[in-house]
Amino acid sequence: MKKIILGLLFFMLAISTCYGITNYVSADSSFTFTKSLKLGMIDNEVKELQIFLNNNGFPVALTGIGSSGQETNYFGNLTKKAVTMFQEANRSEILDPQGLTQGTGAFFASTRGLINRILAKNSIAVDNNASVPGNESSPVVEVVTTPATNPVVVTSNPSSPEVVSETPSVSNPLLRNRRVIVSAPVIAGVTAPVTGATPVSTLPGGIGYTATIAWSGSPATFASATVYTATITLHTVGNYIFSGVPANFFTVAGATATNALSSGVITAVFPVTATTIATAAVAGVTAPVTGATPVSTLADGTGYTATIAWSGNPVTFASATAYTATITLTPKTGYTLAGVPANFFTVAGATATNSINAGVITAVFPATATTIAAAAISGVTAPVAGATPVSTLADGTGYTATIAWSPVAETFANSTVYTATITITAKTGYTLVGVPVNFFTVAGATATNSANAGVVSAVFPETEPAD
């Protein structure tokens, strides 16, 4: 009898070894589920379901509410996700017979029946040695879960050289001695190149891997108008592997990322960086002139738009006043102010300053000319018969002056009305702009002049008659 029993035990051991039987466990293998459960329900059987899932590699949560020892009777989204993973791990038992391609997360008849059978038998066989079509040596894979509750693919072939550690990466006993294929595609922490910015040099690890990054050209800062490529190398940790990772599986925000099949080396090609604005001269700004209207709009420059504002918001420029124009440049798409040196921009007629990497320009202009303010023109002698006309005039405050007589005469005649035309020319720093009409005066004459003008007509009384 002992020989028969021993023989049966050896036979069962051989069968289990051949077919790679994996056992599911439960806190209470005598429990039987009787109810259909779904999202939003509150029931004591929900807690038993969570216990089963937590004990068998489909954790509802890793910490806190829903984790092992903290199960509840509420069927929430975490429970639904764990049920979905269980369904997809047992596709042939639950999904295929119903023509479903993915788990529903609802605990209805098919899922409930399978778990009840597991509890009754306290085991379920998974053939880890069956072959994948087209590759007779490949092990069949089984969906389980990672610490972030993302479904990943594992295999129970412990002889693979890609198992980098005998220490499982998760506490789940079902993952010990199994290879876990990295399944999180998003590579976090990579900032797209920006002209003038410092490249990211370190990356946070992901689920099942650490990561390093290297940039083409090894830039200290990103240059203008340059295409950069980041080479990101992932290194597995624990029992995670890259075998089975699809080609071009990984993604990097802002880049076109590629990777070879079953590889953790990612090439991320980013778009060209923006071109630094390189034209220094800001065109279209007219220097302030007394009485003139300020420029209020500016034409676009190469790679930018521009606005202008004047100190004091003048309608027209005043006399003897220093004005400052604040010009703001805004880069167009594909251009940037990063890389612009301090005091790079120039404005004709002004002292222009700007900060590094900035497009706000302060253009300080010289003071506007002073309007001539002395009304009396001196040195003009009224005509007297027989006298010689004045032919030159001394300079006045802010101007020079010339004089011409009508009618022309070497000496003034009797009984004649003479007119002196006096032409005033503003000296540097002075202007006739702002001079009112009929502003100037000439002793002994009726003087007239137009506004903003220095041509003065001085009409004198008729000279005395002859004896």
SVG drawing of the C-alpha trace seen along z (x, -y; Angstrom):
<svg xmlns="http://www.w3.org/2000/svg" viewBox="-26 -172 55 174">
<polyline fill="none" stroke="black" stroke-width="0.4" points="0.0,0.0 2.8,-2.4 4.4,-1.7 1.2,-2.5 0.7,-5.8 4.3,-6.8 3.9,-6.0 0.8,-8.1 2.6,-11.0 5.6,-10.8 3.1,-10.6 1.3,-13.8 4.6,-15.5 5.7,-14.7 2.4,-15.9 2.6,-19.2 6.2,-19.7 5.4,-19.0 2.5,-21.3 3.8,-24.1 0.8,-24.1 0.4,-27.4 -1.8,-27.5 -4.3,-30.2 -4.8,-30.6 -7.6,-32.1 -8.0,-33.2 -10.9,-30.8 -10.9,-28.1 -14.3,-26.9 -16.0,-30.1 -18.5,-30.1 -19.6,-33.2 -23.3,-33.4 -23.9,-36.9 -23.2,-38.9 -21.2,-42.0 -20.3,-45.1 -19.1,-48.7 -20.8,-50.7 -22.2,-47.7 -21.7,-47.2 -21.8,-43.6 -19.9,-41.3 -19.0,-39.1 -17.1,-42.1 -14.6,-41.8 -14.2,-38.1 -13.6,-38.9 -10.9,-41.4 -9.2,-38.9 -9.1,-36.4 -7.7,-38.9 -5.1,-40.2 -3.9,-36.7 -3.5,-35.6 -1.5,-38.3 -4.3,-40.7 -4.0,-43.2 -6.9,-45.7 -4.3,-48.1 -0.8,-47.8 -1.2,-50.1 -4.1,-51.6 -7.8,-50.8 -8.3,-47.7 -4.8,-46.3 -4.1,-43.0 -5.5,-43.1 -7.5,-46.3 -10.2,-44.8 -13.7,-46.4 -17.2,-45.5 -17.3,-48.3 -16.9,-47.4 -15.0,-50.5 -12.8,-51.2 -9.8,-49.5 -11.8,-46.3 -13.1,-46.5 -9.5,-46.8 -8.3,-43.8 -11.3,-41.7 -10.5,-42.8 -6.9,-41.6 -8.1,-38.3 -10.4,-37.9 -7.7,-38.7 -5.3,-36.3 -7.9,-33.6 -9.1,-34.6 -9.8,-31.1 -12.0,-30.3 -13.9,-33.6 -13.6,-35.9 -13.2,-33.6 -16.4,-31.6 -18.3,-34.8 -16.5,-36.3 -15.0,-39.1 -11.7,-40.7 -11.1,-42.3 -12.2,-42.0 -15.3,-43.8 -14.5,-44.1 -17.9,-42.8 -18.1,-39.8 -20.8,-37.8 -21.5,-34.1 -18.4,-33.2 -15.9,-34.9 -17.8,-33.8 -17.9,-30.2 -14.2,-30.1 -13.3,-31.5 -15.7,-29.1 -14.0,-26.2 -10.6,-27.5 -11.7,-27.8 -13.2,-24.3 -10.0,-22.8 -7.7,-25.4 -5.7,-25.3 -5.8,-26.0 -3.3,-24.8 -1.5,-27.2 0.6,-25.6 3.8,-27.6 5.6,-25.3 3.2,-25.5 4.7,-27.1 3.8,-30.4 2.7,-29.9 5.6,-30.5 8.2,-30.1 8.1,-26.6 10.7,-27.4 8.9,-30.4 7.1,-30.0 3.4,-31.0 2.9,-34.2 0.4,-35.1 -0.9,-38.5 -0.3,-39.6 0.1,-43.0 2.9,-45.4 3.0,-47.7 1.3,-50.4 -1.6,-48.0 -0.7,-48.2 -1.1,-44.8 2.2,-43.3 3.2,-40.1 5.3,-37.5 6.7,-34.0 7.6,-31.2 10.8,-30.2 13.4,-30.6 16.3,-29.7 16.2,-32.8 19.5,-34.8 17.4,-38.1 16.3,-37.5 18.6,-40.0 17.9,-39.2 16.5,-36.4 14.8,-39.0 11.3,-39.7 10.5,-43.3 7.1,-43.0 6.0,-41.2 3.5,-39.1 4.6,-35.5 3.3,-34.5 6.0,-36.7 8.9,-35.0 11.2,-33.4 9.1,-34.8 10.3,-37.3 8.2,-40.4 8.1,-42.2 8.4,-46.0 5.0,-47.3 4.9,-51.1 5.6,-52.9 5.9,-56.5 9.4,-57.6 9.0,-60.4 11.2,-63.3 12.6,-64.2 12.1,-67.9 12.1,-68.9 15.1,-71.0 14.6,-74.8 17.2,-77.2 19.4,-78.3 18.1,-75.8 20.2,-73.2 19.6,-69.6 18.1,-67.1 20.9,-64.9 19.2,-62.5 15.9,-60.6 13.7,-59.0 13.3,-55.3 10.1,-53.7 8.3,-50.5 10.9,-47.8 13.8,-49.9 16.3,-52.7 17.1,-55.1 20.0,-57.2 20.0,-59.8 22.6,-61.3 22.2,-64.1 23.6,-64.4 26.5,-66.8 26.7,-66.8 25.5,-70.4 26.0,-72.4 22.9,-74.4 20.7,-73.9 21.8,-75.9 19.5,-77.8 18.0,-76.2 19.4,-72.7 17.8,-69.2 18.7,-67.2 18.4,-63.5 18.3,-62.0 19.5,-58.4 17.7,-56.9 19.0,-53.6 16.8,-51.6 18.3,-49.1 16.0,-46.5 15.7,-45.9 14.5,-42.8 12.9,-40.2 11.8,-42.7 13.0,-42.1 12.8,-43.7 12.3,-40.5 8.8,-40.8 8.8,-44.6 7.4,-45.6 9.4,-47.8 8.7,-51.5 6.9,-50.8 8.2,-53.6 7.1,-57.2 8.9,-60.5 6.8,-63.6 7.6,-66.0 9.8,-63.6 9.6,-60.9 10.8,-57.9 11.9,-54.5 13.2,-51.4 14.1,-48.0 12.1,-44.9 12.9,-43.6 15.2,-46.6 15.4,-49.2 17.5,-51.7 15.3,-54.5 16.2,-57.1 14.1,-60.3 14.4,-62.8 13.1,-66.3 12.0,-69.1 14.5,-71.8 15.0,-74.4 13.8,-77.9 16.0,-80.3 17.5,-83.1 16.5,-86.5 19.6,-87.8 18.7,-91.2 19.8,-94.0 18.4,-97.1 14.8,-97.9 13.4,-99.8 10.7,-102.4 11.3,-104.4 11.5,-108.1 13.4,-110.3 11.3,-112.8 11.1,-116.3 9.4,-119.2 5.8,-119.4 5.9,-116.1 3.5,-113.2 5.2,-110.1 5.4,-106.8 2.7,-104.5 3.1,-101.3 6.1,-99.3 6.5,-96.9 7.4,-93.3 11.1,-92.4 12.8,-89.2 11.3,-86.7 9.3,-89.1 6.5,-91.5 7.0,-94.8 5.0,-97.4 6.1,-100.9 5.1,-103.2 6.4,-106.7 7.1,-108.2 4.4,-110.7 2.1,-109.5 2.5,-112.7 0.1,-113.6 2.9,-115.7 6.5,-116.0 7.1,-119.0 10.0,-121.4 13.2,-120.8 12.0,-117.4 13.9,-114.0 11.6,-111.1 12.0,-107.4 10.5,-104.8 9.8,-101.3 9.8,-98.8 8.6,-95.3 9.6,-92.5 7.6,-89.2 9.1,-86.3 7.2,-84.6 6.7,-80.9 10.1,-79.2 12.0,-82.1 13.2,-82.9 14.8,-85.7 16.9,-83.1 20.5,-83.7 20.0,-87.5 22.9,-89.3 22.4,-92.2 22.1,-95.6 22.0,-93.8 19.2,-95.8 19.8,-99.3 17.4,-102.1 18.5,-105.0 19.1,-108.2 18.7,-106.7 20.7,-105.0 19.1,-101.5 19.4,-98.9 17.9,-95.4 18.4,-92.6 20.0,-89.3 17.5,-86.9 14.9,-89.7 13.0,-91.7 12.0,-94.8 14.1,-97.6 14.5,-101.0 15.4,-103.7 16.4,-107.0 16.4,-109.9 18.2,-113.3 16.0,-116.2 13.9,-117.8 15.0,-121.2 14.0,-124.3 11.5,-126.5 12.9,-130.0 11.3,-132.2 12.8,-135.7 10.2,-137.7 12.1,-141.0 14.5,-141.2 17.1,-143.7 19.5,-145.7 16.9,-146.9 16.9,-150.7 13.8,-152.3 14.3,-153.9 15.2,-157.6 15.5,-159.5 19.1,-159.7 20.2,-157.0 21.9,-153.7 19.7,-150.6 20.9,-148.1 22.3,-145.1 23.4,-142.7 21.9,-141.6 23.4,-140.2 22.5,-136.7 19.5,-136.4 19.0,-133.7 18.9,-130.5 19.1,-131.9 20.9,-133.8 19.2,-136.4 19.5,-138.1 17.8,-141.2 16.7,-142.4 14.9,-145.7 12.2,-146.4 12.4,-148.5 16.2,-148.0 18.1,-151.2 21.6,-152.3 20.0,-155.1 16.5,-155.5 14.5,-157.9 11.9,-160.4 8.2,-159.6 8.7,-155.9 7.3,-152.9 10.0,-150.3 9.6,-146.7 12.4,-144.6 12.3,-140.8 14.1,-139.2 14.9,-135.5 15.6,-133.7 17.5,-130.4 17.4,-128.2 20.7,-127.2 21.5,-123.6 19.3,-122.7 16.7,-125.3 13.7,-125.2 11.0,-127.5 8.4,-124.8 6.1,-126.1 6.6,-129.7 3.1,-131.3 1.8,-133.4 3.0,-137.1 5.2,-136.2 8.2,-138.3 8.5,-142.1 10.6,-144.8 10.9,-148.2 9.1,-150.9 7.5,-148.4 4.4,-146.2 5.9,-142.7 4.2,-139.5 5.2,-135.9 3.5,-132.6 3.2,-129.9 6.4,-127.8 8.2,-130.0 11.1,-132.5 10.4,-134.7 9.4,-138.1 7.9,-140.9 8.5,-144.3 6.6,-147.1 7.8,-150.6 6.0,-153.9 6.6,-156.1 9.8,-158.2 9.5,-161.9 8.8,-164.0 11.5,-166.1 11.6,-169.8"/>
</svg>
